[in-house]
Amino acid sequence: MSASDPTETLPDTIGVIAARRREMAVEHILFGALRHLAGRHPEMLDELDASLAHLWDQSEGTARDDEAVRDIARRFIKSLRAEA
């Protein structure tokens, strides 16, 4: 980043920003699809909830936190139950 342009974005940052935008778009579409399905098949949420033991964090080393990933999934399922 140059001192003359504090808004200039580094190439590595551009990739991170693009990945985060894709992640948000996928979350929105997936959540909408699950909300639609859960309204018609509420038992699906029970099956998703029961499957969380198999969910894990793909990070390595100290960054890996399987339970944090499961907690995020639990919150999504809880939100879906509230809307179904």
Beta strands, then each sheet from edge to edge (+ up, - down):
end
